[in-house]
Amino acid sequence: MKKAVLFFLLSIFALCEISAQITVSGTVSDEQGVPIPAANIVEKGTTNGVVADFDGNFTIEISENASLIFSSIGYGTVEKAVNGQTTLNVTMAEEASQLDEVVVVGYGTQKAVNLTGSVETVKAEEIAKQPVAQASQALAGLVPGLTATQSSGQPGSDGAAIRIRGVGTLGNGAKNNPLILVDGIPDDINGLDPSDIESISVLKDASASAIYGSRAANGVILITTKRGKEGKISTTYNTYVGIQSVAQNLKFMDALGYMEAFNSAEPGAFSEETLNQYRSGNGVGTEALPDTDWVDLLLTLPLYNSTTVFLFVVVQKN
């Protein structure tokens, strides 16, 4: 009889413990107070959980002494003890290390561990380290399998030809260019200021054509530009100074020395009268008696013998 009474009392205590449930509601937001939609809220040690709505609101029924675990992609996990509270507002901090595991591919995102295609990402900090005027030159040496060949140093025509894993199409020139998308729109990479680029993703293999079609046969370069952010205004100031000079300036013969040397190899090629005119020095350097050092003239132009300053100023809300 005593055992039956003891069993009955224990059963009552167990039912009371199980029935000690409370309903907790609240809002999940970031450090700026912006709601975090689709945040996961789970009772610690159980599978009991809910997902926050679009405004970050949630309601969950748990044990009154339980703890709640809040998690979301891009944010650090937060654990809160309820302690009998029925209202619980939680602030989650951004965690950049989790964002590094997410790769932008076409019209969506994937985790890097689940990605089968070859993707390389270049961040703004790496681009800023290279003092170049054209964004295509900034990719040189940063992406394995990508070559950026500059065929001209002429200002305005110094853009590099980009090839991803070599030549992939019959023909030459633009037929082997990768597809370049700037904020989702086909564009020219050299029309961008390198300081305006937030990140560059390079899709290197043929799987990119499953999203972008035949234009992606030579790879795809996805460029994301910087955008203003809510908060205080931030001003960025970048300066690049370059000095160009001649490494070795050869000394050439003047017109008289050239004609005398030529006459020694082929006598009579230049008349003695012409030579005497140059020897007298009268009118030398004019149209009648030209005497121009073209190499010296070319390398003493302001374009080649001066300090060139490139100044970029970017103002954005950050």
GIPE-V228878 format. One record per helix or strand of 3 or more residues. SS is the DSSP state (H for helix, E for strand). FROM is the first residue (numbers start at 1). TO is the last residue. If there is no record, write none. Layout:
BEGIN
ss: {SS | SS}
from: {FROM | FROM}
to: {TO | TO}
END
This chain:
BEGIN
ss: {H | E | E | E | E | E | E | H | E | E | H | E | H | H | E | E | H | E | H | H | E | H | E | E | H | H | H | E}
from: {2 | 21 | 40 | 49 | 57 | 67 | 75 | 96 | 102 | 108 | 112 | 119 | 124 | 135 | 146 | 160 | 173 | 179 | 189 | 194 | 197 | 206 | 220 | 233 | 255 | 272 | 294 | 307}
to: {19 | 29 | 43 | 51 | 63 | 72 | 81 | 99 | 105 | 111 | 114 | 123 | 128 | 138 | 150 | 164 | 176 | 182 | 191 | 196 | 203 | 216 | 225 | 243 | 265 | 280 | 299 | 317}
END
